[in-house]
Amino acid sequence: MAMSRDWISDGLTRIRNAVMLNKATVEIRGTKSMLKILDIMQEEGFIKGYEMVKLAEASASALKQACSVKLLYRESRSVIQGVRRI
């Protein structure tokens, strides 16, 4: 039996953790649903943008192809103050 993953919750958690660590970018799985969410986040001014990237095979990350999200900061504070899935 194959296990399914909640890639949206995983992506939002990665974004939340990156914001807490003041990271400039974060890699998440680029599923169709997540890309639509990122489009909205970009349109609403929560992120600078994103691009698809291919990670090295030897990467410690479980992701082989990812989406690199550029987080947005103003006056050294993240525009994103909280992220949760409803």
PyMOL Python script that loads the backbone (N, CA, C, O; Angstrom):
from pymol import cmd

cmd.read_pdbstr("""\
ATOM      1  N   MET A   1       0.838  -1.175   0.000  1.00  0.00           N
ATOM      2  CA  MET A   1       0.000   0.000   0.000  1.00  0.00           C
ATOM      3  C   MET A   1       0.886   1.243   0.000  1.00  0.00           C
ATOM      4  O   MET A   1       1.757   1.386   0.859  1.00  0.00           O
ATOM      5  N   ALA A   2       0.669   2.135  -0.951  1.00  0.00           N
ATOM      6  CA  ALA A   2       1.469   3.346  -1.071  1.00  0.00           C
ATOM      7  C   ALA A   2       0.957   4.411  -0.112  1.00  0.00           C
ATOM      8  O   ALA A   2      -0.249   4.600   0.048  1.00  0.00           O
ATOM      9  N   MET A   3       1.892   5.098   0.518  1.00  0.00           N
ATOM     10  CA  MET A   3       1.528   6.179   1.422  1.00  0.00           C
ATOM     11  C   MET A   3       1.444   7.478   0.632  1.00  0.00           C
ATOM     12  O   MET A   3       2.285   7.742  -0.227  1.00  0.00           O
ATOM     13  N   SER A   4       0.457   8.267   0.915  1.00  0.00           N
ATOM     14  CA  SER A   4       0.362   9.568   0.270  1.00  0.00           C
ATOM     15  C   SER A   4       0.869  10.626   1.242  1.00  0.00           C
ATOM     16  O   SER A   4       0.764  10.486   2.460  1.00  0.00           O
ATOM     17  N   ARG A   5       1.420  11.682   0.668  1.00  0.00           N
ATOM     18  CA  ARG A   5       1.941  12.766   1.485  1.00  0.00           C
ATOM     19  C   ARG A   5       1.106  14.006   1.242  1.00  0.00           C
ATOM     20  O   ARG A   5       0.549  14.184   0.159  1.00  0.00           O
ATOM     21  N   ASP A   6       1.020  14.838   2.220  1.00  0.00           N
ATOM     22  CA  ASP A   6       0.335  16.117   2.097  1.00  0.00           C
ATOM     23  C   ASP A   6       1.388  17.159   1.731  1.00  0.00           C
ATOM     24  O   ASP A   6       1.980  17.796   2.602  1.00  0.00           O
ATOM     25  N   TRP A   7       1.611  17.318   0.428  1.00  0.00           N
ATOM     26  CA  TRP A   7       2.678  18.201  -0.049  1.00  0.00           C
ATOM     27  C   TRP A   7       2.386  19.670   0.215  1.00  0.00           C
ATOM     28  O   TRP A   7       3.312  20.472   0.335  1.00  0.00           O
ATOM     29  N   ILE A   8       1.107  20.033   0.307  1.00  0.00           N
ATOM     30  CA  ILE A   8       0.778  21.428   0.607  1.00  0.00           C
ATOM     31  C   ILE A   8       1.184  21.758   2.040  1.00  0.00           C
ATOM     32  O   ILE A   8       1.840  22.772   2.278  1.00  0.00           O
ATOM     33  N   SER A   9       0.803  20.917   2.990  1.00  0.00           N
ATOM     34  CA  SER A   9       1.193  21.151   4.390  1.00  0.00           C
ATOM     35  C   SER A   9       2.712  21.120   4.537  1.00  0.00           C
ATOM     36  O   SER A   9       3.282  21.919   5.280  1.00  0.00           O
ATOM     37  N   ASP A  10       3.363  20.206   3.836  1.00  0.00           N
ATOM     38  CA  ASP A  10       4.815  20.117   3.878  1.00  0.00           C
ATOM     39  C   ASP A  10       5.443  21.411   3.357  1.00  0.00           C
ATOM     40  O   ASP A  10       6.382  21.930   3.960  1.00  0.00           O
ATOM     41  N   GLY A  11       4.930  21.933   2.241  1.00  0.00           N
ATOM     42  CA  GLY A  11       5.459  23.165   1.664  1.00  0.00           C
ATOM     43  C   GLY A  11       5.247  24.355   2.586  1.00  0.00           C
ATOM     44  O   GLY A  11       6.150  25.172   2.766  1.00  0.00           O
ATOM     45  N   LEU A  12       4.054  24.459   3.172  1.00  0.00           N
ATOM     46  CA  LEU A  12       3.773  25.560   4.090  1.00  0.00           C
ATOM     47  C   LEU A  12       4.645  25.484   5.343  1.00  0.00           C
ATOM     48  O   LEU A  12       5.083  26.511   5.860  1.00  0.00           O
ATOM     49  N   THR A  13       4.894  24.276   5.824  1.00  0.00           N
ATOM     50  CA  THR A  13       5.766  24.100   6.986  1.00  0.00           C
ATOM     51  C   THR A  13       7.189  24.519   6.652  1.00  0.00           C
ATOM     52  O   THR A  13       7.848  25.169   7.465  1.00  0.00           O
ATOM     53  N   ARG A  14       7.675  24.156   5.466  1.00  0.00           N
ATOM     54  CA  ARG A  14       9.025  24.556   5.048  1.00  0.00           C
ATOM     55  C   ARG A  14       9.128  26.080   4.950  1.00  0.00           C
ATOM     56  O   ARG A  14      10.132  26.665   5.356  1.00  0.00           O
ATOM     57  N   ILE A  15       8.087  26.719   4.410  1.00  0.00           N
ATOM     58  CA  ILE A  15       8.081  28.187   4.310  1.00  0.00           C
ATOM     59  C   ILE A  15       8.082  28.795   5.709  1.00  0.00           C
ATOM     60  O   ILE A  15       8.860  29.709   5.985  1.00  0.00           O
ATOM     61  N   ARG A  16       7.223  28.299   6.592  1.00  0.00           N
ATOM     62  CA  ARG A  16       7.149  28.802   7.966  1.00  0.00           C
ATOM     63  C   ARG A  16       8.490  28.666   8.677  1.00  0.00           C
ATOM     64  O   ARG A  16       8.932  29.600   9.346  1.00  0.00           O
ATOM     65  N   ASN A  17       9.136  27.522   8.540  1.00  0.00           N
ATOM     66  CA  ASN A  17      10.434  27.308   9.190  1.00  0.00           C
ATOM     67  C   ASN A  17      11.510  28.227   8.618  1.00  0.00           C
ATOM     68  O   ASN A  17      12.339  28.750   9.363  1.00  0.00           O
ATOM     69  N   ALA A  18      11.502  28.426   7.300  1.00  0.00           N
ATOM     70  CA  ALA A  18      12.491  29.297   6.668  1.00  0.00           C
ATOM     71  C   ALA A  18      12.317  30.741   7.126  1.00  0.00           C
ATOM     72  O   ALA A  18      13.299  31.449   7.345  1.00  0.00           O
ATOM     73  N   VAL A  19      11.070  31.175   7.268  1.00  0.00           N
ATOM     74  CA  VAL A  19      10.798  32.533   7.754  1.00  0.00           C
ATOM     75  C   VAL A  19      11.310  32.702   9.176  1.00  0.00           C
ATOM     76  O   VAL A  19      11.899  33.732   9.503  1.00  0.00           O
ATOM     77  N   MET A  20      11.091  31.701  10.026  1.00  0.00           N
ATOM     78  CA  MET A  20      11.561  31.781  11.416  1.00  0.00           C
ATOM     79  C   MET A  20      13.077  31.875  11.490  1.00  0.00           C
ATOM     80  O   MET A  20      13.618  32.457  12.431  1.00  0.00           O
ATOM     81  N   LEU A  21      13.776  31.301  10.492  1.00  0.00           N
ATOM     82  CA  LEU A  21      15.238  31.336  10.457  1.00  0.00           C
ATOM     83  C   LEU A  21      15.781  32.481   9.596  1.00  0.00           C
ATOM     84  O   LEU A  21      16.988  32.569   9.368  1.00  0.00           O
ATOM     85  N   ASN A  22      14.887  33.362   9.115  1.00  0.00           N
ATOM     86  CA  ASN A  22      15.262  34.506   8.271  1.00  0.00           C
ATOM     87  C   ASN A  22      16.028  34.095   7.013  1.00  0.00           C
ATOM     88  O   ASN A  22      16.955  34.788   6.593  1.00  0.00           O
ATOM     89  N   LYS A  23      15.643  32.983   6.422  1.00  0.00           N
ATOM     90  CA  LYS A  23      16.294  32.522   5.187  1.00  0.00           C
ATOM     91  C   LYS A  23      15.765  33.323   4.006  1.00  0.00           C
ATOM     92  O   LYS A  23      14.619  33.771   4.018  1.00  0.00           O
ATOM     93  N   ALA A  24      16.603  33.504   2.984  1.00  0.00           N
ATOM     94  CA  ALA A  24      16.215  34.242   1.781  1.00  0.00           C
ATOM     95  C   ALA A  24      15.388  33.368   0.845  1.00  0.00           C
ATOM     96  O   ALA A  24      14.479  33.858   0.175  1.00  0.00           O
ATOM     97  N   THR A  25      15.704  32.070   0.798  1.00  0.00           N
ATOM     98  CA  THR A  25      14.996  31.142  -0.076  1.00  0.00           C
ATOM     99  C   THR A  25      14.724  29.836   0.662  1.00  0.00           C
ATOM    100  O   THR A  25      15.351  29.523   1.674  1.00  0.00           O
ATOM    101  N   VAL A  26      13.771  29.088   0.120  1.00  0.00           N
ATOM    102  CA  VAL A  26      13.467  27.768   0.665  1.00  0.00           C
ATOM    103  C   VAL A  26      13.036  26.879  -0.498  1.00  0.00           C
ATOM    104  O   VAL A  26      12.360  27.348  -1.414  1.00  0.00           O
ATOM    105  N   GLU A  27      13.416  25.605  -0.471  1.00  0.00           N
ATOM    106  CA  GLU A  27      13.009  24.664  -1.507  1.00  0.00           C
ATOM    107  C   GLU A  27      11.848  23.821  -1.022  1.00  0.00           C
ATOM    108  O   GLU A  27      11.869  23.265   0.077  1.00  0.00           O
ATOM    109  N   ILE A  28      10.830  23.740  -1.873  1.00  0.00           N
ATOM    110  CA  ILE A  28       9.671  22.912  -1.584  1.00  0.00           C
ATOM    111  C   ILE A  28       9.338  22.102  -2.825  1.00  0.00           C
ATOM    112  O   ILE A  28       9.811  22.412  -3.919  1.00  0.00           O
ATOM    113  N   ARG A  29       8.524  21.063  -2.660  1.00  0.00           N
ATOM    114  CA  ARG A  29       8.109  20.257  -3.804  1.00  0.00           C
ATOM    115  C   ARG A  29       7.163  21.083  -4.667  1.00  0.00           C
ATOM    116  O   ARG A  29       6.212  21.683  -4.163  1.00  0.00           O
ATOM    117  N   GLY A  30       7.429  21.109  -5.963  1.00  0.00           N
ATOM    118  CA  GLY A  30       6.658  21.926  -6.890  1.00  0.00           C
ATOM    119  C   GLY A  30       5.489  21.186  -7.505  1.00  0.00           C
ATOM    120  O   GLY A  30       5.477  20.943  -8.712  1.00  0.00           O
ATOM    121  N   THR A  31       4.500  20.823  -6.693  1.00  0.00           N
ATOM    122  CA  THR A  31       3.305  20.178  -7.227  1.00  0.00           C
ATOM    123  C   THR A  31       2.411  21.235  -7.887  1.00  0.00           C
ATOM    124  O   THR A  31       2.582  22.431  -7.653  1.00  0.00           O
ATOM    125  N   LYS A  32       1.469  20.794  -8.703  1.00  0.00           N
ATOM    126  CA  LYS A  32       0.563  21.740  -9.372  1.00  0.00           C
ATOM    127  C   LYS A  32      -0.188  22.591  -8.354  1.00  0.00           C
ATOM    128  O   LYS A  32      -0.322  23.802  -8.524  1.00  0.00           O
ATOM    129  N   SER A  33      -0.670  21.953  -7.304  1.00  0.00           N
ATOM    130  CA  SER A  33      -1.416  22.683  -6.272  1.00  0.00           C
ATOM    131  C   SER A  33      -0.532  23.708  -5.574  1.00  0.00           C
ATOM    132  O   SER A  33      -0.951  24.842  -5.341  1.00  0.00           O
ATOM    133  N   MET A  34       0.688  23.306  -5.244  1.00  0.00           N
ATOM    134  CA  MET A  34       1.583  24.223  -4.546  1.00  0.00           C
ATOM    135  C   MET A  34       1.976  25.387  -5.444  1.00  0.00           C
ATOM    136  O   MET A  34       2.107  26.514  -4.966  1.00  0.00           O
ATOM    137  N   LEU A  35       2.166  25.136  -6.737  1.00  0.00           N
ATOM    138  CA  LEU A  35       2.510  26.218  -7.660  1.00  0.00           C
ATOM    139  C   LEU A  35       1.375  27.227  -7.758  1.00  0.00           C
ATOM    140  O   LEU A  35       1.628  28.426  -7.875  1.00  0.00           O
ATOM    141  N   LYS A  36       0.135  26.766  -7.713  1.00  0.00           N
ATOM    142  CA  LYS A  36      -1.006  27.679  -7.728  1.00  0.00           C
ATOM    143  C   LYS A  36      -1.029  28.531  -6.460  1.00  0.00           C
ATOM    144  O   LYS A  36      -1.311  29.728  -6.511  1.00  0.00           O
ATOM    145  N   ILE A  37      -0.734  27.910  -5.337  1.00  0.00           N
ATOM    146  CA  ILE A  37      -0.674  28.641  -4.067  1.00  0.00           C
ATOM    147  C   ILE A  37       0.442  29.678  -4.125  1.00  0.00           C
ATOM    148  O   ILE A  37       0.257  30.810  -3.679  1.00  0.00           O
ATOM    149  N   LEU A  38       1.595  29.303  -4.669  1.00  0.00           N
ATOM    150  CA  LEU A  38       2.716  30.237  -4.783  1.00  0.00           C
ATOM    151  C   LEU A  38       2.381  31.390  -5.722  1.00  0.00           C
ATOM    152  O   LEU A  38       2.795  32.525  -5.481  1.00  0.00           O
ATOM    153  N   ASP A  39       1.634  31.110  -6.793  1.00  0.00           N
ATOM    154  CA  ASP A  39       1.186  32.187  -7.688  1.00  0.00           C
ATOM    155  C   ASP A  39       0.366  33.218  -6.913  1.00  0.00           C
ATOM    156  O   ASP A  39       0.565  34.423  -7.066  1.00  0.00           O
ATOM    157  N   ILE A  40      -0.548  32.737  -6.089  1.00  0.00           N
ATOM    158  CA  ILE A  40      -1.383  33.635  -5.291  1.00  0.00           C
ATOM    159  C   ILE A  40      -0.539  34.398  -4.278  1.00  0.00           C
ATOM    160  O   ILE A  40      -0.725  35.601  -4.094  1.00  0.00           O
ATOM    161  N   MET A  41       0.387  33.706  -3.623  1.00  0.00           N
ATOM    162  CA  MET A  41       1.254  34.367  -2.646  1.00  0.00           C
ATOM    163  C   MET A  41       2.085  35.465  -3.306  1.00  0.00           C
ATOM    164  O   MET A  41       2.313  36.516  -2.708  1.00  0.00           O
ATOM    165  N   GLN A  42       2.536  35.223  -4.530  1.00  0.00           N
ATOM    166  CA  GLN A  42       3.311  36.226  -5.252  1.00  0.00           C
ATOM    167  C   GLN A  42       2.414  37.403  -5.654  1.00  0.00           C
ATOM    168  O   GLN A  42       2.795  38.560  -5.479  1.00  0.00           O
ATOM    169  N   GLU A  43       1.238  37.112  -6.188  1.00  0.00           N
ATOM    170  CA  GLU A  43       0.305  38.171  -6.591  1.00  0.00           C
ATOM    171  C   GLU A  43      -0.092  39.052  -5.405  1.00  0.00           C
ATOM    172  O   GLU A  43      -0.272  40.260  -5.559  1.00  0.00           O
ATOM    173  N   GLU A  44      -0.227  38.450  -4.230  1.00  0.00           N
ATOM    174  CA  GLU A  44      -0.640  39.192  -3.039  1.00  0.00           C
ATOM    175  C   GLU A  44       0.537  39.848  -2.307  1.00  0.00           C
ATOM    176  O   GLU A  44       0.334  40.544  -1.311  1.00  0.00           O
ATOM    177  N   GLY A  45       1.759  39.632  -2.792  1.00  0.00           N
ATOM    178  CA  GLY A  45       2.920  40.298  -2.213  1.00  0.00           C
ATOM    179  C   GLY A  45       3.529  39.635  -0.993  1.00  0.00           C
ATOM    180  O   GLY A  45       4.173  40.300  -0.182  1.00  0.00           O
ATOM    181  N   PHE A  46       3.332  38.313  -0.852  1.00  0.00           N
ATOM    182  CA  PHE A  46       3.912  37.602   0.282  1.00  0.00           C
ATOM    183  C   PHE A  46       5.280  36.999  -0.022  1.00  0.00           C
ATOM    184  O   PHE A  46       6.066  36.759   0.895  1.00  0.00           O
ATOM    185  N   ILE A  47       5.575  36.752  -1.296  1.00  0.00           N
ATOM    186  CA  ILE A  47       6.884  36.234  -1.706  1.00  0.00           C
ATOM    187  C   ILE A  47       7.368  37.036  -2.907  1.00  0.00           C
ATOM    188  O   ILE A  47       6.571  37.637  -3.629  1.00  0.00           O
ATOM    189  N   LYS A  48       8.691  37.038  -3.114  1.00  0.00           N
ATOM    190  CA  LYS A  48       9.257  37.716  -4.288  1.00  0.00           C
ATOM    191  C   LYS A  48       8.943  36.952  -5.560  1.00  0.00           C
ATOM    192  O   LYS A  48       8.651  37.547  -6.597  1.00  0.00           O
ATOM    193  N   GLY A  49       9.006  35.622  -5.477  1.00  0.00           N
ATOM    194  CA  GLY A  49       8.774  34.779  -6.632  1.00  0.00           C
ATOM    195  C   GLY A  49       9.271  33.374  -6.361  1.00  0.00           C
ATOM    196  O   GLY A  49       9.607  33.023  -5.230  1.00  0.00           O
ATOM    197  N   TYR A  50       9.314  32.571  -7.422  1.00  0.00           N
ATOM    198  CA  TYR A  50       9.794  31.195  -7.301  1.00  0.00           C
ATOM    199  C   TYR A  50      10.249  30.700  -8.659  1.00  0.00           C
ATOM    200  O   TYR A  50       9.887  31.259  -9.694  1.00  0.00           O
ATOM    201  N   GLU A  51      11.055  29.636  -8.640  1.00  0.00           N
ATOM    202  CA  GLU A  51      11.494  29.008  -9.878  1.00  0.00           C
ATOM    203  C   GLU A  51      11.748  27.533  -9.621  1.00  0.00           C
ATOM    204  O   GLU A  51      12.114  27.133  -8.516  1.00  0.00           O
ATOM    205  N   MET A  52      11.546  26.734 -10.657  1.00  0.00           N
ATOM    206  CA  MET A  52      11.800  25.299 -10.544  1.00  0.00           C
ATOM    207  C   MET A  52      13.295  25.056 -10.637  1.00  0.00           C
ATOM    208  O   MET A  52      13.973  25.663 -11.466  1.00  0.00           O
ATOM    209  N   VAL A  53      13.810  24.180  -9.799  1.00  0.00           N
ATOM    210  CA  VAL A  53      15.230  23.836  -9.798  1.00  0.00           C
ATOM    211  C   VAL A  53      15.367  22.319  -9.710  1.00  0.00           C
ATOM    212  O   VAL A  53      14.513  21.637  -9.142  1.00  0.00           O
ATOM    213  N   LYS A  54      16.441  21.808 -10.273  1.00  0.00           N
ATOM    214  CA  LYS A  54      16.732  20.375 -10.170  1.00  0.00           C
ATOM    215  C   LYS A  54      17.855  20.229  -9.160  1.00  0.00           C
ATOM    216  O   LYS A  54      18.902  20.863  -9.293  1.00  0.00           O
ATOM    217  N   LEU A  55      17.642  19.398  -8.154  1.00  0.00           N
ATOM    218  CA  LEU A  55      18.636  19.192  -7.115  1.00  0.00           C
ATOM    219  C   LEU A  55      19.558  18.045  -7.496  1.00  0.00           C
ATOM    220  O   LEU A  55      19.174  17.137  -8.233  1.00  0.00           O
ATOM    221  N   ALA A  56      20.769  18.101  -6.986  1.00  0.00           N
ATOM    222  CA  ALA A  56      21.754  17.053  -7.257  1.00  0.00           C
ATOM    223  C   ALA A  56      21.269  15.721  -6.687  1.00  0.00           C
ATOM    224  O   ALA A  56      20.628  15.688  -5.637  1.00  0.00           O
ATOM    225  N   GLU A  57      21.572  14.644  -7.369  1.00  0.00           N
ATOM    226  CA  GLU A  57      21.175  13.299  -6.917  1.00  0.00           C
ATOM    227  C   GLU A  57      21.726  12.980  -5.532  1.00  0.00           C
ATOM    228  O   GLU A  57      21.091  12.270  -4.753  1.00  0.00           O
ATOM    229  N   ALA A  58      22.903  13.506  -5.230  1.00  0.00           N
ATOM    230  CA  ALA A  58      23.545  13.208  -3.954  1.00  0.00           C
ATOM    231  C   ALA A  58      23.023  14.091  -2.827  1.00  0.00           C
ATOM    232  O   ALA A  58      23.513  14.015  -1.700  1.00  0.00           O
ATOM    233  N   SER A  59      22.047  14.913  -3.119  1.00  0.00           N
ATOM    234  CA  SER A  59      21.500  15.819  -2.119  1.00  0.00           C
ATOM    235  C   SER A  59      20.915  15.027  -0.950  1.00  0.00           C
ATOM    236  O   SER A  59      20.335  13.957  -1.135  1.00  0.00           O
ATOM    237  N   ALA A  60      21.076  15.568   0.245  1.00  0.00           N
ATOM    238  CA  ALA A  60      20.522  14.923   1.429  1.00  0.00           C
ATOM    239  C   ALA A  60      19.005  15.064   1.462  1.00  0.00           C
ATOM    240  O   ALA A  60      18.323  14.325   2.172  1.00  0.00           O
ATOM    241  N   SER A  61      18.485  16.002   0.702  1.00  0.00           N
ATOM    242  CA  SER A  61      17.047  16.232   0.662  1.00  0.00           C
ATOM    243  C   SER A  61      16.360  15.105  -0.102  1.00  0.00           C
ATOM    244  O   SER A  61      16.934  14.527  -1.024  1.00  0.00           O
ATOM    245  N   ALA A  62      15.141  14.802   0.286  1.00  0.00           N
ATOM    246  CA  ALA A  62      14.361  13.784  -0.409  1.00  0.00           C
ATOM    247  C   ALA A  62      13.820  14.319  -1.733  1.00  0.00           C
ATOM    248  O   ALA A  62      13.336  13.554  -2.567  1.00  0.00           O
ATOM    249  N   LEU A  63      13.906  15.635  -1.919  1.00  0.00           N
ATOM    250  CA  LEU A  63      13.396  16.235  -3.146  1.00  0.00           C
ATOM    251  C   LEU A  63      14.405  16.094  -4.270  1.00  0.00           C
ATOM    252  O   LEU A  63      15.585  16.394  -4.087  1.00  0.00           O
ATOM    253  N   LYS A  64      13.955  15.641  -5.430  1.00  0.00           N
ATOM    254  CA  LYS A  64      14.822  15.551  -6.610  1.00  0.00           C
ATOM    255  C   LYS A  64      14.610  16.756  -7.515  1.00  0.00           C
ATOM    256  O   LYS A  64      15.564  17.281  -8.089  1.00  0.00           O
ATOM    257  N   GLN A  65      13.370  17.192  -7.643  1.00  0.00           N
ATOM    258  CA  GLN A  65      13.055  18.415  -8.366  1.00  0.00           C
ATOM    259  C   GLN A  65      12.237  19.270  -7.412  1.00  0.00           C
ATOM    260  O   GLN A  65      11.261  18.805  -6.823  1.00  0.00           O
ATOM    261  N   ALA A  66      12.642  20.508  -7.268  1.00  0.00           N
ATOM    262  CA  ALA A  66      11.998  21.352  -6.270  1.00  0.00           C
ATOM    263  C   ALA A  66      11.686  22.715  -6.843  1.00  0.00           C
ATOM    264  O   ALA A  66      12.080  23.061  -7.957  1.00  0.00           O
ATOM    265  N   CYS A  67      10.979  23.462  -6.056  1.00  0.00           N
ATOM    266  CA  CYS A  67      10.648  24.831  -6.386  1.00  0.00           C
ATOM    267  C   CYS A  67      11.368  25.699  -5.362  1.00  0.00           C
ATOM    268  O   CYS A  67      11.152  25.552  -4.159  1.00  0.00           O
ATOM    269  N   SER A  68      12.217  26.596  -5.831  1.00  0.00           N
ATOM    270  CA  SER A  68      12.935  27.495  -4.944  1.00  0.00           C
ATOM    271  C   SER A  68      12.103  28.759  -4.771  1.00  0.00           C
ATOM    272  O   SER A  68      11.870  29.497  -5.729  1.00  0.00           O
ATOM    273  N   VAL A  69      11.660  29.001  -3.550  1.00  0.00           N
ATOM    274  CA  VAL A  69      10.796  30.134  -3.241  1.00  0.00           C
ATOM    275  C   VAL A  69      11.651  31.252  -2.644  1.00  0.00           C
ATOM    276  O   VAL A  69      12.390  31.036  -1.683  1.00  0.00           O
ATOM    277  N   LYS A  70      11.542  32.446  -3.224  1.00  0.00           N
ATOM    278  CA  LYS A  70      12.267  33.619  -2.735  1.00  0.00           C
ATOM    279  C   LYS A  70      11.365  34.367  -1.765  1.00  0.00           C
ATOM    280  O   LYS A  70      10.349  34.939  -2.159  1.00  0.00           O
ATOM    281  N   LEU A  71      11.746  34.355  -0.497  1.00  0.00           N
ATOM    282  CA  LEU A  71      10.939  34.984   0.539  1.00  0.00           C
ATOM    283  C   LEU A  71      11.140  36.494   0.539  1.00  0.00           C
ATOM    284  O   LEU A  71      12.202  36.984   0.157  1.00  0.00           O
ATOM    285  N   LEU A  72      10.130  37.223   0.963  1.00  0.00           N
ATOM    286  CA  LEU A  72      10.141  38.679   0.917  1.00  0.00           C
ATOM    287  C   LEU A  72      10.257  39.243   2.325  1.00  0.00           C
ATOM    288  O   LEU A  72       9.519  38.853   3.230  1.00  0.00           O
ATOM    289  N   TYR A  73      11.199  40.168   2.496  1.00  0.00           N
ATOM    290  CA  TYR A  73      11.415  40.838   3.773  1.00  0.00           C
ATOM    291  C   TYR A  73      11.353  42.347   3.561  1.00  0.00           C
ATOM    292  O   TYR A  73      11.826  42.857   2.545  1.00  0.00           O
ATOM    293  N   ARG A  74      10.772  43.053   4.517  1.00  0.00           N
ATOM    294  CA  ARG A  74      10.754  44.525   4.513  1.00  0.00           C
ATOM    295  C   ARG A  74      11.277  44.988   5.858  1.00  0.00           C
ATOM    296  O   ARG A  74      10.797  44.565   6.910  1.00  0.00           O
ATOM    297  N   GLU A  75      12.274  45.866   5.806  1.00  0.00           N
ATOM    298  CA  GLU A  75      12.906  46.365   7.035  1.00  0.00           C
ATOM    299  C   GLU A  75      13.323  45.201   7.930  1.00  0.00           C
ATOM    300  O   GLU A  75      13.081  45.214   9.137  1.00  0.00           O
ATOM    301  N   SER A  76      13.942  44.210   7.332  1.00  0.00           N
ATOM    302  CA  SER A  76      14.460  42.991   7.972  1.00  0.00           C
ATOM    303  C   SER A  76      13.385  42.152   8.681  1.00  0.00           C
ATOM    304  O   SER A  76      13.712  41.303   9.510  1.00  0.00           O
ATOM    305  N   ARG A  77      12.113  42.384   8.360  1.00  0.00           N
ATOM    306  CA  ARG A  77      11.024  41.559   8.886  1.00  0.00           C
ATOM    307  C   ARG A  77      10.322  40.867   7.734  1.00  0.00           C
ATOM    308  O   ARG A  77      10.085  41.468   6.686  1.00  0.00           O
ATOM    309  N   SER A  78       9.996  39.622   7.931  1.00  0.00           N
ATOM    310  CA  SER A  78       9.307  38.860   6.897  1.00  0.00           C
ATOM    311  C   SER A  78       7.911  39.424   6.663  1.00  0.00           C
ATOM    312  O   SER A  78       7.216  39.805   7.605  1.00  0.00           O
ATOM    313  N   VAL A  79       7.520  39.470   5.424  1.00  0.00           N
ATOM    314  CA  VAL A  79       6.163  39.875   5.078  1.00  0.00           C
ATOM    315  C   VAL A  79       5.193  38.808   5.596  1.00  0.00           C
ATOM    316  O   VAL A  79       4.080  39.128   6.013  1.00  0.00           O
ATOM    317  N   ILE A  80       5.611  37.561   5.568  1.00  0.00           N
ATOM    318  CA  ILE A  80       4.791  36.449   6.062  1.00  0.00           C
ATOM    319  C   ILE A  80       4.905  36.410   7.589  1.00  0.00           C
ATOM    320  O   ILE A  80       5.983  36.170   8.133  1.00  0.00           O
ATOM    321  N   GLN A  81       3.803  36.642   8.259  1.00  0.00           N
ATOM    322  CA  GLN A  81       3.802  36.625   9.735  1.00  0.00           C
ATOM    323  C   GLN A  81       3.266  35.323  10.287  1.00  0.00           C
ATOM    324  O   GLN A  81       3.428  35.043  11.475  1.00  0.00           O
ATOM    325  N   GLY A  82       2.633  34.524   9.454  1.00  0.00           N
ATOM    326  CA  GLY A  82       2.117  33.228   9.877  1.00  0.00           C
ATOM    327  C   GLY A  82       1.559  32.496   8.676  1.00  0.00           C
ATOM    328  O   GLY A  82       1.004  33.109   7.764  1.00  0.00           O
ATOM    329  N   VAL A  83       1.707  31.189   8.679  1.00  0.00           N
ATOM    330  CA  VAL A  83       1.193  30.363   7.593  1.00  0.00           C
ATOM    331  C   VAL A  83       0.508  29.156   8.207  1.00  0.00           C
ATOM    332  O   VAL A  83       1.069  28.483   9.072  1.00  0.00           O
ATOM    333  N   ARG A  84      -0.717  28.885   7.752  1.00  0.00           N
ATOM    334  CA  ARG A  84      -1.393  27.669   8.214  1.00  0.00           C
ATOM    335  C   ARG A  84      -2.360  27.205   7.142  1.00  0.00           C
ATOM    336  O   ARG A  84      -2.831  27.991   6.320  1.00  0.00           O
ATOM    337  N   ARG A  85      -2.638  25.947   7.167  1.00  0.00           N
ATOM    338  CA  ARG A  85      -3.572  25.344   6.210  1.00  0.00           C
ATOM    339  C   ARG A  85      -4.930  25.205   6.868  1.00  0.00           C
ATOM    340  O   ARG A  85      -5.048  24.691   7.980  1.00  0.00           O
ATOM    341  N   ILE A  86      -5.945  25.664   6.172  1.00  0.00           N
ATOM    342  CA  ILE A  86      -7.299  25.575   6.723  1.00  0.00           C
ATOM    343  C   ILE A  86      -8.093  24.588   5.897  1.00  0.00           C
ATOM    344  O   ILE A  86      -9.267  24.352   6.180  1.00  0.00           O
TER     345      ILE A  86
END
""", "prot")
cmd.dss("prot")
cmd.show_as("cartoon", "prot")
cmd.util.cbc("prot")
cmd.orient("prot")
